[in-house]
């Protein structure tokens, strides 16, 4: 009896992964270094303010459209996307030698810079944060789109610098993994964090 070819087995696996009922997946947002730490905190202290999520649909960060028409949801709940992004930035700053503390609020204006024992104040706005996987015949295309505005306050100089960064990526998978959306979001987020702070702190 002739054994099925490798391609036939891959197509069978793809079919079962591309169909099936609707599911909800939890996305763990985190900083994943794309380049080695290169900024020097020089014992500086950064106060992190909450990030403002400007998206209309804040509960989800992605979907997957399957061949049978069903849609899987990707969410960060019970942690909000804004808190996940804030925590990712904290990890980046600590990895680069900064001491990080929290402040409860900041509206990103000079006149309202929090009066805290910190050299820098960081906050931001989330404009786009989304990844979508579309399953087609024989492949799944994953498109990720992220746009974030980061505000860097300098209390001693009474200044606020702004850095707006947007990035997108597209990958194609033969056998789709539910973790691919999380990986793509975290890679894109990490690149944005590194790019923004490289410009803001130089």
N, C-alpha and C positions, 0 to 999 in steps of 0.2 A: 504494500500500500504506500502510495507516494505521500511523503510528509509535506505539510503546508510550508510555503516559503516564508522567509523572515518578513517580507513586505505584507504578506497575507495576515500574519500574526499581528503586525503593527496596525493594519487597518481594522482588525477586529478589536484590538485594545482601544484604538481611537474612537470607534463607534460607541463602545460602552462608556467611555469617558465623556463623549460629546452629547450623550443623551442621559435620561434619568430625571427624576423629579427635582423640584426646586429645593435649594439648600441655602443656608446662611452660614457664611464663614467669618470668623473673627480675625481681624488684621492687627498684628502687633507692630505699631510704628516705633522705629528706633533708628539711631544713627549707626550706619555701617561705613567705616572709613573707606574712602575711595583713594585717598592719598595719605601718606604718613603724616602725623602731627608736625606742623611746620611753623605755627604761630607761637610766640613766646609770651605767656601771660605776665611775666615779670612781677609776680605776686600781686597782680591787679585783681580787684573784686568786681564782679559783674552782678547786677541785680536784674532778675528776669521777671518781667511783667507778663500777665496772661496774653495770649494771642487771640485776636478777634476773628472769628470764622464768618466771612462775608458770603459764603455760599448759601444758596436757597435750600439745598437738601443737605443738612449737616449730619444726619445719622449714618449715611453711607459714604464709602470711598471708592466703590467700584461695583461692577456687575459682570456676569458672564452670560452671553446669549448662546444657548445650546442649539444643536441641529433640530431638536424636536419642538423648538419654540419656547421652552421653559427658560427661566432666568434665575441665576444664582445671585444672591446679594453678598456684598463684602462690607463689613461694618467694623468700627473700632469700639463700639459700646461694650461694657459700661463706661470705658474711658472715652472722652471726646477726642476728636481729631486734633483740636487745638491744644489739648493737654499733651497728647502724644507727640506733636511737633515741638512743643515747648521742652518736653523731656529729652527729645533727640538733640536739641540745641544745647541743653545743659551738659549732656554727655560729651558733645564736641568741645565745648569750652573747657571742661575739666580735663579732657585729654590733652588740651593745649596749654595747660598750666594755670588756668584761671580759677579763682575761688568764686563759687556761684551761690547766690542767695535769692530768695523770692520776695517780690513786692506784690501787694494785692491788686493794684490797678495803676494804669497810666494811659492817658489819651494821646500820647505821642507828640505832645506840644512842649515847647521849651519852658513856657511859664508854669507848667504843671509837673516838671521833673520831680520825682519823689525825693524827699529829703531823707536819704539813707546813707549809711556809711559804705559807699560804693564809688568806684572810679568810672563805671559805665552802667547805663541802664539800657536793657534790650527789650523790645516788644515787637509786635508785628501783626499783619493782617493776612488771612488766607483767602486768596481770590479764586483759585482753582486747585482742586486736589482730587484727581479722578483717574481710575484705570478701568478700561473696558476690554474684555476678551470676547471675540466673535469667532465661534466655531463654524468652519466651512468644511467642504468636502476634503478630507485628507490633512487638514491643518487647522490651527487656531492662531489668530492674530491678536496680540495684546498691545493696546495703545495706552500710554500713560501721559497725562498732562497735568503739570503742577506749576502754579504761579503764586509766589509769596512776596510780600513787602516786609522788609525788616527795618526797624527804626533803632538807631544807636544814639542814645543820649549821653552827653558829656556834661555832667553837672558843674564841674569846675570851670568849664569854658562857656557854659550856658549855650550849648549848641546841640542840634539834633541832625544827624546824617541819615539819609534814606537810601536804601538799596532795594530795587525791585528786580527779581530774578524769575524767569520762566524757563521751563525746560520740558521737552517731550521726548518720548522714546517709543519705538515700535519693534517688537520681536515676533517671530513666528515659531510655533512649536508643532511638532508632529503629534506627540503625546502630551496633552495638556496636564499640568499639575496645578492643583488649587492654590499652591503656595506661590505660583508665579506672579500673581497680582501683588501679593505682599512684598515679594522680592523687588519687583519693578518699582513700586511706590517708595520703598526704603532706599533703593539705589538713587532714584531721582531726587528724593528729599535730601539725601546726604550730599549729593553733588551741589544742590542749591545752597545748602548751609556752608559748605566749603568755599564755594564761589563768592557768596555774599560777604562772608567775614574776611576773606582774602582782600576784598576791595575796601571794606569798611575799616579794617584795622591796619592798613598800610598807607 
